[in-house]
Amino acid sequence: MVSQGAELVELRLDYLSGDVRFRELLDDRPGPVIVTCRREKDGGRYTGSEASRLSMLRMAIAEGVEYVDIEEDIATEITRYGDTKRIISLHNFHKTPSDLRSIHARMSTLDADIIKIATLANTPDDNIQMFDLMQSAAIPTIGICMGEIGTPSRLLAGKFGAPFTYATFHAERSLAPGQLSFSEMRDIYHYDQIKADTDVYAVIGDPIAHSHSPLIHNAAFRAIGTNAVYLPMRIRSEHLEAFLYNAPRMGIRGISITIPHKEAVAKLLKQVDRVIVGTGAANTLIFSPTGMVGYNTDSRAAIDSLEMRLPEDADGLEDKTVLILGAGGAAKAVAYSLLSRGADVVISSRTQERSQKLTQQLDCRSVSWKSRHGIECSVLINCTPVGMHPNVDSTPFDRHYLKPSMTVLDTVYNPENTLLIKEAQSQGCVTVTGTEMFVRQAALQFRLFSGVEPPEEIMRETLRRSVGAVNV
């Protein structure tokens, strides 16, 4: 790990079997280490006697390790010796206590060089508690919120004063809930470059782990040298309003919004663009001096992607029949812009009630899911998740009904070449992949976030490498 850039490595003795041979472990070590031997009740694997565990920690100190991790309840039993620095730690796998400051004050009396507090995040506000604690602490403090909701606390620890944070050496070997790998921290988020003045952007949704937005936005920020980081944040619906209110306290300046929050966020905004007025769905939010401002970049991205691929002799989208599969936020935005271009829009969703509600809102037509193949359309747009990884053998539209005269846009971008796209190409259709639309909407967001032109080709190639796709 040191050869890959790690500045500090934790040796977890509780993961070793048999006698620990400190000389073999520590002699000629390439960098500084933390020695930890975690009990089961603290999330570790050590099952031996407590006397033996304490003996190992004392032995590590005697061997001159740079740091030793000592739980709060045994801190008085292990005395300071030599140059070894003491990390006094506490773990709570159930919640983030509301009295973090009093806990920290108690731990501050235990001769700590660094205090480490790791708790489970149940709400986004738990991260803010940790940030406030680290920022105000007199003793260097590492505050980590475990679990997926707590991911921001790991990535932004340095921004709020932590001397370092923790990552696992491999993405499949997480030692704590929500822990990221060293390569993710280094290559995607560039943790070592996150400082107090780093601007923060995020994508929010539930679930969110699948999102590729952090990959392409962070790659774009690095390409143009912007001091910014873009995070994934899992936000449950019941926490959404409170999160938006408190987000600026994390340094967040802008947010991308995905399922299931596009409509809920739109209802909370007073300053919005015309697409949100027409559709009631937002996918971008900026925190400005006058408050939250909402935008929808899905709409323009879809239209631009379509018009780029329409046949040269085509007369735009006016009077063309467009069949949209799905009735969610993306479908709303796409349908709205198509109608503004004079297209004849038909909605078909697996949930008939949603189709009917959308057609009433936008004043267009709808057909049942069973009847979708009966629509004679010039453009077919899939706004459902059908065909998305890992269900790559599924398609929302039967091959038999695809005609060479049709233009087919699939908003699914993972994989880029969905079964729908492959079958449309085999039938001679003009195709537009979800990669193109996804990158275009992200580029529009990036421009809103940063105020500069996005490096679209870098964003496009980053996404393609991630999903293993190829140009079509």
Wavefront OBJ file of the C-alpha trace (Angstrom):
o trace
v 0.000 0.000 0.000
v 2.852 2.395 0.732
v 4.166 1.814 -2.800
v 0.721 2.883 -4.075
v 0.779 6.133 -2.116
v -0.589 5.293 1.340
v 1.066 7.475 3.990
v 0.017 5.318 6.935
v -0.925 1.627 7.191
v -3.004 -0.009 9.928
v -1.882 -3.477 11.040
v -4.917 -5.356 12.334
v -3.482 -7.973 14.683
v -6.966 -9.399 15.298
v -6.951 -10.674 11.687
v -3.770 -12.674 12.239
v -3.721 -16.280 13.418
v -1.084 -17.761 15.704
v 1.648 -15.909 17.537
v 2.409 -12.388 16.379
v 6.086 -11.959 15.490
v 6.587 -8.226 15.785
v 10.120 -8.163 14.471
v 9.078 -9.883 11.256
v 6.087 -7.557 10.920
v 7.847 -4.321 11.707
v 11.470 -4.612 10.643
v 12.203 -2.800 7.389
v 8.635 -1.512 7.154
v 8.359 0.943 4.246
v 6.251 3.481 6.150
v 4.626 4.337 9.478
v 1.998 2.000 10.938
v -0.896 1.907 13.371
v -1.117 -1.291 15.419
v -4.684 -2.288 16.284
v -6.090 -5.401 17.930
v -9.851 -5.043 17.949
v -12.194 -7.094 20.125
v -15.397 -8.572 18.715
v -17.543 -6.136 20.666
v -15.691 -3.279 18.951
v -16.120 -4.754 15.485
v -12.921 -6.811 15.392
v -12.050 -10.503 15.340
v -9.943 -10.960 18.461
v -11.325 -13.750 20.678
v -8.373 -14.426 22.976
v -7.911 -13.272 26.555
v -7.866 -9.574 27.346
v -4.548 -9.976 29.151
v -2.961 -11.341 25.971
v -4.434 -8.534 23.885
v -3.083 -5.860 26.213
v 0.284 -7.592 26.187
v 0.411 -7.424 22.377
v -0.410 -3.723 22.367
v 2.304 -3.020 24.964
v 4.775 -5.084 22.950
v 3.986 -3.047 19.833
v 4.716 0.130 21.772
v 7.981 -1.326 23.046
v 8.959 -2.105 19.444
v 8.517 1.565 18.611
v 5.495 1.546 16.302
v 4.386 4.995 15.230
v 0.790 4.670 16.486
v -1.181 2.278 18.664
v -4.997 2.191 18.753
v -6.333 1.873 22.313
v -10.030 1.654 23.136
v -11.320 4.186 25.618
v -12.042 1.637 28.348
v -8.431 0.328 28.448
v -6.613 3.630 27.939
v -5.554 3.907 31.581
v -4.128 0.358 31.537
v -1.634 1.101 28.776
v 0.851 3.825 29.581
v 2.707 6.066 27.189
v 6.201 4.918 26.241
v 8.792 6.176 23.787
v 7.662 8.034 20.676
v 4.572 5.918 19.989
v 1.472 8.104 19.602
v -1.789 7.078 21.220
v -5.059 6.878 19.266
v -7.879 6.603 21.800
v -10.900 5.091 20.056
v -14.584 4.423 20.586
v -17.038 2.531 18.352
v -20.822 2.529 18.334
v -22.406 0.213 15.746
v -25.987 1.207 16.558
v -26.202 4.988 16.321
v -24.434 8.324 16.472
v -25.040 9.567 20.030
v -26.423 13.061 20.449
v -23.838 13.817 23.160
v -20.744 13.484 20.959
v -19.128 16.536 22.544
v -19.369 15.156 26.064
v -18.015 11.802 24.853
v -15.123 13.617 23.199
v -14.462 15.659 26.344
v -14.286 12.447 28.381
v -11.861 10.862 25.909
v -9.728 14.008 25.922
v -8.656 13.244 29.518
v -7.001 9.949 28.490
v -3.646 11.238 27.226
v -4.604 11.002 23.562
v -2.544 12.231 20.649
v -5.517 11.510 18.373
v -9.137 10.743 19.246
v -11.063 8.418 16.952
v -14.848 8.128 17.209
v -16.678 5.784 14.804
v -20.469 5.577 14.997
v -23.282 4.343 12.785
v -24.996 7.011 10.675
v -28.769 6.718 10.691
v -29.432 10.172 9.224
v -27.409 12.639 7.117
v -27.298 14.970 10.126
v -25.042 12.458 11.890
v -22.316 13.423 9.404
v -22.772 17.081 10.286
v -22.399 16.278 13.977
v -19.065 14.631 13.211
v -17.885 17.506 11.042
v -18.721 20.052 13.733
v -16.911 17.934 16.337
v -13.732 17.524 14.268
v -13.637 21.172 13.294
v -13.878 22.430 16.876
v -11.707 19.796 18.609
v -8.527 20.937 20.388
v -7.057 17.417 20.084
v -6.776 16.092 16.498
v -9.902 14.027 15.959
v -11.038 11.477 13.397
v -14.833 11.306 13.314
v -16.276 8.575 11.120
v -19.899 7.743 10.499
v -20.185 4.109 9.407
v -22.644 2.752 6.869
v -23.583 4.032 3.420
v -25.241 7.145 4.843
v -21.937 7.962 6.529
v -19.760 7.846 3.393
v -19.388 11.674 3.297
v -17.731 11.605 6.723
v -14.937 9.419 5.342
v -14.395 11.491 2.219
v -14.627 14.921 3.839
v -12.736 14.121 7.040
v -9.700 16.115 5.926
v -11.819 19.128 4.970
v -13.012 19.349 8.569
v -9.671 18.849 10.293
v -9.083 15.099 10.680
v -5.366 14.176 10.530
v -6.222 11.194 8.301
v -9.069 8.846 7.401
v -9.412 5.100 6.889
v -9.769 3.028 3.716
v -9.532 -0.680 3.015
v -6.767 -2.048 0.805
v -9.270 -3.656 -1.574
v -12.882 -2.870 -2.520
v -13.966 -6.407 -1.538
v -12.232 -6.401 1.860
v -14.081 -3.717 3.794
v -13.268 -3.785 7.516
v -16.115 -1.489 8.545
v -19.597 -0.705 7.150
v -19.445 1.852 4.352
v -15.670 1.830 4.082
v -14.200 2.725 0.688
v -11.102 1.193 -0.849
v -7.794 3.014 -0.979
v -7.910 3.060 -4.785
v -11.399 4.612 -4.751
v -10.320 7.285 -2.289
v -7.201 8.045 -4.343
v -8.319 7.629 -7.950
v -11.968 8.728 -7.891
v -12.170 11.245 -5.051
v -8.523 12.379 -4.775
v -8.794 12.454 -1.003
v -5.314 13.895 -0.499
v -6.377 17.052 -2.382
v -9.511 17.710 -0.301
v -8.812 20.683 1.941
v -10.799 23.140 4.057
v -11.507 25.336 1.005
v -12.548 22.476 -1.316
v -16.006 22.961 -2.829
v -18.348 20.001 -2.411
v -20.964 18.698 -4.847
v -23.065 15.560 -4.523
v -25.533 13.227 -6.146
v -28.417 12.207 -3.904
v -30.742 9.244 -4.261
v -31.874 6.022 -2.649
v -30.201 3.746 -3.616
v -27.092 5.578 -4.791
v -24.151 3.138 -4.728
v -24.679 2.288 -8.423
v -24.309 5.896 -9.593
v -21.517 6.693 -12.055
v -21.922 10.443 -11.577
v -19.020 10.707 -9.077
v -16.699 9.111 -11.630
v -17.369 11.530 -14.438
v -17.756 14.720 -12.378
v -14.577 14.120 -10.389
v -12.690 13.300 -13.588
v -13.929 16.580 -15.058
v -12.933 18.597 -11.989
v -9.439 17.107 -12.112
v -9.119 17.760 -15.839
v -9.729 21.499 -15.485
v -7.903 21.855 -12.160
v -10.918 22.854 -10.056
v -10.615 22.514 -6.272
v -13.808 20.490 -5.873
v -15.057 16.999 -5.042
v -18.304 15.245 -5.968
v -19.763 12.646 -3.582
v -22.512 10.009 -3.628
v -24.972 10.523 -0.783
v -27.725 8.120 0.147
v -30.673 10.218 1.315
v -33.910 8.576 2.388
v -37.163 10.335 1.540
v -37.942 11.096 5.192
v -34.592 12.884 5.564
v -34.683 14.853 2.312
v -35.990 18.223 3.494
v -33.710 18.373 6.550
v -30.739 17.369 4.423
v -31.327 20.144 1.905
v -31.621 22.670 4.714
v -28.331 21.555 6.294
v -26.342 20.692 3.157
v -24.427 24.018 3.020
v -22.974 23.195 6.448
v -21.074 20.370 4.732
v -19.686 22.802 2.186
v -22.111 21.534 -0.477
v -22.675 24.038 -3.293
v -24.644 21.964 -5.777
v -26.510 18.675 -6.029
v -27.496 16.224 -8.733
v -30.827 14.572 -7.970
v -31.850 11.078 -8.972
v -34.503 8.481 -8.085
v -36.680 8.847 -6.035
v -36.214 12.549 -5.199
v -36.724 14.512 -8.436
v -40.353 15.409 -7.798
v -40.000 15.856 -4.040
v -37.117 18.305 -4.459
v -39.051 20.301 -7.057
v -41.834 20.868 -4.520
v -39.359 22.380 -2.058
v -37.954 24.957 -4.510
v -39.096 28.529 -5.082
v -36.612 29.368 -7.839
v -36.841 26.943 -10.782
v -36.392 26.798 -14.540
v -39.280 26.457 -16.962
v -38.874 22.686 -17.356
v -39.470 22.170 -13.638
v -42.515 24.435 -13.856
v -43.842 22.271 -16.663
v -42.936 18.851 -15.267
v -42.608 19.160 -11.502
v -39.266 17.287 -11.626
v -35.793 18.628 -10.802
v -32.455 16.897 -11.342
v -30.086 19.757 -10.431
v -29.941 22.103 -7.469
v -27.621 25.042 -6.818
v -27.203 26.735 -3.442
v -27.053 30.443 -4.279
v -26.941 33.534 -2.029
v -30.679 33.920 -2.630
v -31.533 30.312 -1.793
v -31.928 27.006 -3.606
v -32.290 27.199 -7.386
v -33.532 24.200 -9.358
v -32.925 23.069 -12.926
v -33.722 20.077 -15.110
v -30.934 19.102 -17.510
v -32.527 15.790 -18.553
v -34.830 17.622 -20.929
v -32.258 19.499 -22.980
v -29.844 16.547 -22.962
v -32.446 14.232 -24.481
v -33.460 16.683 -27.190
v -29.861 17.538 -28.110
v -28.957 13.841 -28.245
v -31.931 13.086 -30.495
v -31.493 16.004 -32.857
v -27.814 15.155 -33.296
v -28.759 11.712 -34.648
v -31.846 12.506 -36.702
v -31.427 11.867 -40.434
v -30.150 14.912 -42.360
v -33.313 15.126 -44.414
v -35.539 15.032 -41.335
v -37.527 18.150 -40.504
v -36.757 18.214 -36.797
v -39.177 16.722 -34.289
v -42.272 18.735 -35.177
v -45.335 16.561 -35.895
v -43.332 13.362 -35.366
v -44.947 10.679 -33.231
v -42.710 9.861 -30.255
v -43.438 6.856 -28.047
v -41.992 7.240 -24.538
v -41.741 4.128 -22.383
v -42.006 5.013 -18.696
v -43.647 7.786 -16.710
v -41.036 8.796 -14.140
v -39.050 12.002 -13.726
v -36.882 11.510 -16.809
v -39.913 10.662 -18.951
v -41.625 13.838 -17.767
v -38.698 16.042 -18.687
v -38.232 14.433 -22.094
v -41.940 14.542 -22.921
v -42.187 18.193 -21.925
v -39.426 19.293 -24.280
v -40.719 17.134 -27.121
v -44.150 18.717 -26.804
v -42.554 22.162 -26.859
v -40.933 21.120 -30.179
v -44.372 20.253 -31.592
v -43.998 16.461 -31.386
v -46.950 14.115 -30.955
v -46.037 12.390 -27.673
v -47.480 9.058 -26.522
v -46.737 7.722 -23.033
v -46.779 4.035 -22.127
v -45.889 2.819 -18.654
v -46.094 -0.505 -16.860
v -48.144 1.400 -14.286
v -51.174 2.731 -16.144
v -52.082 5.211 -13.412
v -48.729 6.958 -13.751
v -49.148 7.186 -17.523
v -52.575 8.715 -17.216
v -51.431 11.185 -14.574
v -48.537 12.320 -16.742
v -50.639 12.676 -19.888
v -53.172 14.783 -17.992
v -50.396 16.984 -16.661
v -48.730 17.487 -20.058
v -51.810 17.225 -22.306
v -50.590 14.369 -24.469
v -51.696 10.799 -25.275
v -51.150 7.513 -23.444
v -51.618 3.839 -24.235
v -51.500 0.781 -22.043
v -48.269 -1.180 -21.754
v -49.848 -4.062 -23.684
v -50.739 -1.731 -26.535
v -47.367 -0.005 -26.901
v -46.335 -1.980 -29.983
v -49.412 -0.764 -31.848
v -48.187 2.833 -31.965
v -46.719 3.864 -35.330
v -43.872 6.084 -34.138
v -40.874 7.810 -35.689
v -39.005 8.011 -32.384
v -38.922 5.497 -29.529
v -37.487 6.541 -26.160
v -36.982 4.126 -23.277
v -37.151 5.899 -19.910
v -37.592 2.698 -17.878
v -34.754 0.770 -16.165
v -35.507 -2.327 -18.272
v -32.222 -3.602 -19.709
v -30.050 -2.041 -17.019
v -27.200 -4.054 -15.505
v -27.455 -6.767 -14.282
v -30.658 -7.510 -16.219
v -28.942 -7.066 -19.570
v -31.024 -9.694 -21.386
v -34.240 -7.703 -20.998
v -35.751 -5.185 -23.385
v -38.858 -2.977 -23.047
v -39.758 -3.245 -26.757
v -39.970 -6.335 -28.929
v -37.522 -6.533 -31.826
v -40.238 -7.468 -34.302
v -41.785 -3.983 -34.026
v -38.552 -2.034 -34.597
v -38.414 -0.515 -38.095
v -35.544 1.049 -40.075
v -37.444 4.355 -40.184
v -37.301 4.706 -36.387
v -34.843 6.573 -34.173
v -34.368 4.775 -30.852
v -33.027 6.425 -27.689
v -32.399 4.294 -24.595
v -31.746 6.323 -21.428
v -30.112 3.282 -19.769
v -26.321 3.812 -19.861
v -25.098 0.688 -18.054
v -24.502 -1.099 -20.324
v -24.217 1.403 -23.138
v -25.203 -1.195 -25.718
v -28.413 -2.450 -24.163
v -30.387 -5.233 -25.768
v -32.804 -2.596 -27.087
v -29.953 -0.697 -28.752
v -28.435 -3.872 -30.212
v -31.752 -5.042 -31.653
v -32.554 -1.564 -32.980
v -29.211 -1.479 -34.785
v -29.799 -4.929 -36.232
v -33.134 -3.691 -37.613
v -31.519 -0.679 -39.268
v -32.744 1.958 -36.800
v -30.849 5.118 -35.945
v -29.786 4.720 -32.299
v -28.850 7.049 -29.471
v -27.363 5.432 -26.375
v -27.928 6.354 -22.764
v -24.236 7.213 -22.495
v -24.723 10.176 -24.801
v -27.739 11.499 -22.921
v -26.179 10.858 -19.502
v -22.969 12.677 -20.375
v -24.845 15.591 -21.921
v -27.054 16.104 -18.866
v -24.019 15.774 -16.585
v -22.113 18.299 -18.705
v -24.981 20.761 -18.359
v -24.924 20.199 -14.599
v -21.159 20.696 -14.524
v -21.553 24.040 -16.286
v -24.141 25.099 -13.697
v -21.886 23.934 -10.850
v -18.594 25.424 -11.998
v -19.475 28.178 -14.431
v -16.982 26.814 -16.982
v -17.208 24.625 -20.047
v -17.075 20.906 -19.163
v -14.531 18.526 -20.710
v -17.250 16.398 -22.310
v -14.979 13.929 -24.051
v -13.176 13.126 -20.790
v -16.536 12.615 -19.102
v -17.702 10.376 -21.943
v -14.592 8.203 -21.989
v -14.564 7.928 -18.182
v -18.123 6.601 -18.231
v -17.389 4.177 -21.048
v -14.351 2.754 -19.255
v -16.392 2.317 -16.107
v -19.257 0.384 -17.662
v -17.030 -1.515 -20.090
v -18.781 -0.100 -23.106
v -17.518 0.657 -26.609
v -18.419 3.271 -29.166
v -21.370 2.455 -31.405
l 1 2 3 4 5 6 7 8 9 10 11 12 13 14 15 16 17 18 19 20 21 22 23 24 25 26 27 28 29 30 31 32 33 34 35 36 37 38 39 40 41 42 43 44 45 46 47 48 49 50 51 52 53 54 55 56 57 58 59 60 61 62 63 64 65 66 67 68 69 70 71 72 73 74 75 76 77 78 79 80 81 82 83 84 85 86 87 88 89 90 91 92 93 94 95 96 97 98 99 100 101 102 103 104 105 106 107 108 109 110 111 112 113 114 115 116 117 118 119 120 121 122 123 124 125 126 127 128 129 130 131 132 133 134 135 136 137 138 139 140 141 142 143 144 145 146 147 148 149 150 151 152 153 154 155 156 157 158 159 160 161 162 163 164 165 166 167 168 169 170 171 172 173 174 175 176 177 178 179 180 181 182 183 184 185 186 187 188 189 190 191 192 193 194 195 196 197 198 199 200 201 202 203 204 205 206 207 208 209 210 211 212 213 214 215 216 217 218 219 220 221 222 223 224 225 226 227 228 229 230 231 232 233 234 235 236 237 238 239 240 241 242 243 244 245 246 247 248 249 250 251 252 253 254 255 256 257 258 259 260 261 262 263 264 265 266 267 268 269 270 271 272 273 274 275 276 277 278 279 280 281 282 283 284 285 286 287 288 289 290 291 292 293 294 295 296 297 298 299 300 301 302 303 304 305 306 307 308 309 310 311 312 313 314 315 316 317 318 319 320 321 322 323 324 325 326 327 328 329 330 331 332 333 334 335 336 337 338 339 340 341 342 343 344 345 346 347 348 349 350 351 352 353 354 355 356 357 358 359 360 361 362 363 364 365 366 367 368 369 370 371 372 373 374 375 376 377 378 379 380 381 382 383 384 385 386 387 388 389 390 391 392 393 394 395 396 397 398 399 400 401 402 403 404 405 406 407 408 409 410 411 412 413 414 415 416 417 418 419 420 421 422 423 424 425 426 427 428 429 430 431 432 433 434 435 436 437 438 439 440 441 442 443 444 445 446 447 448 449 450 451 452 453 454 455 456 457 458 459 460 461 462 463 464 465 466 467 468 469 470 471 472
